[in-house]
């Protein structure tokens, strides 16, 4: 199955959020929505209760909060297809993941660059998606540190069926290496949003991902 190019929406205000969302939902079937509390991250992003997306788009919700599990009831009303929280966040991930699964959502975990894959070994039975984070928390412009691909290989050894995502610095210059290393979902922010033609940038990445899958 071909790897998926998933445009990111990383906005600080409702107007910026709407502009980014409308920029990509005309051509992308799956999107990655970032929210951040300004505690886990250097700056806050749009509040969780302000996000939305078109009904015909699959949404992955990436919650960069220090205490994300306190918001489970709101998350259930939003009902994205996938909710990604950080392994470095506070709280009981297994109970959270169980609650998501009971309400028809998938559970994902993101790993910051310094966090080893081994921290997930005890929880992988509850994990549908692992996000290898190589970006800058809460903003576009990350760098793809390809040495972190070793995490993808280790995660795949621990759980061959898990979906693996990548966030940070995806471009036409490295997408082939990312896909060949086993990345299934390529979250792309600035490379699409800041391109002269976002649709063309997306289509180029999508073609390259399909060729290497």
ChimeraX attribute file (.defattr): number of C-alpha atoms within 10 A of each C-alpha:
attribute: neighborCount
match mode: 1-to-1
recipient: residues
	/A:1	6
	/A:2	15
	/A:3	24
	/A:4	22
	/A:5	27
	/A:6	28
	/A:7	28
	/A:8	28
	/A:9	29
	/A:10	24
	/A:11	24
	/A:12	18
	/A:13	14
	/A:14	15
	/A:15	11
	/A:16	14
	/A:17	21
	/A:18	15
	/A:19	13
	/A:20	18
	/A:21	23
	/A:22	14
	/A:23	17
	/A:24	21
	/A:25	18
	/A:26	10
	/A:27	15
	/A:28	17
	/A:29	15
	/A:30	21
	/A:31	23
	/A:32	25
	/A:33	27
	/A:34	25
	/A:35	24
	/A:36	26
	/A:37	20
	/A:38	15
	/A:39	12
	/A:40	18
	/A:41	17
	/A:42	13
	/A:43	13
	/A:44	20
	/A:45	21
	/A:46	20
	/A:47	15
	/A:48	18
	/A:49	12
	/A:50	10
	/A:51	15
	/A:52	15
	/A:53	16
	/A:54	10
	/A:55	7
	/A:56	9
	/A:57	16
	/A:58	18
	/A:59	23
	/A:60	23
	/A:61	26
	/A:62	23
	/A:63	24
	/A:64	25
	/A:65	22
	/A:66	19
	/A:67	18
	/A:68	21
	/A:69	19
	/A:70	13
	/A:71	13
	/A:72	14
	/A:73	11
	/A:74	11
	/A:75	18
	/A:76	14
	/A:77	10
	/A:78	16
	/A:79	18
	/A:80	20
	/A:81	16
	/A:82	20
	/A:83	23
	/A:84	25
	/A:85	26
	/A:86	23
	/A:87	18
	/A:88	17
	/A:89	18
	/A:90	14
	/A:91	14
	/A:92	11
	/A:93	21
	/A:94	16
	/A:95	12
	/A:96	18
	/A:97	25
	/A:98	15
	/A:99	17
	/A:100	21
	/A:101	16
	/A:102	10
	/A:103	12
	/A:104	13
	/A:105	20
	/A:106	22
	/A:107	25
	/A:108	27
	/A:109	27
	/A:110	24
	/A:111	21
	/A:112	18
	/A:113	15
	/A:114	9
	/A:115	15
	/A:116	14
	/A:117	21
	/A:118	11
	/A:119	12
	/A:120	18
	/A:121	11
	/A:122	9
	/A:123	12
	/A:124	18
	/A:125	12
	/A:126	19
	/A:127	21
	/A:128	21
	/A:129	22
	/A:130	29
	/A:131	26
	/A:132	26
	/A:133	25
	/A:134	23
	/A:135	21
	/A:136	16
	/A:137	22
	/A:138	22
	/A:139	21
	/A:140	20
	/A:141	16
	/A:142	20
	/A:143	15
	/A:144	20
	/A:145	14
	/A:146	14
	/A:147	9
	/A:148	18
	/A:149	19
	/A:150	14
	/A:151	21
	/A:152	23
	/A:153	16
	/A:154	14
	/A:155	24
	/A:156	17
	/A:157	11
	/A:158	16
	/A:159	14
	/A:160	11
	/A:161	11
	/A:162	18
	/A:163	19
	/A:164	25
	/A:165	26
	/A:166	27
	/A:167	24
	/A:168	24
	/A:169	26
	/A:170	27
	/A:171	22
	/A:172	17
	/A:173	11
	/A:174	14
	/A:175	22
	/A:176	19
	/A:177	15
	/A:178	25
	/A:179	23
	/A:180	13
	/A:181	15
	/A:182	18
	/A:183	26
	/A:184	24
	/A:185	24
	/A:186	29
	/A:187	23
	/A:188	26
	/A:189	25
	/A:190	20
	/A:191	22
	/A:192	23
	/A:193	21
	/A:194	11
	/A:195	12
	/A:196	10
	/A:197	10
	/A:198	18
	/A:199	18
	/A:200	13
	/A:201	17
	/A:202	23
	/A:203	15
	/A:204	13
	/A:205	26
	/A:206	19
	/A:207	14
	/A:208	20
	/A:209	25
	/A:210	15
	/A:211	12
	/A:212	14
	/A:213	17
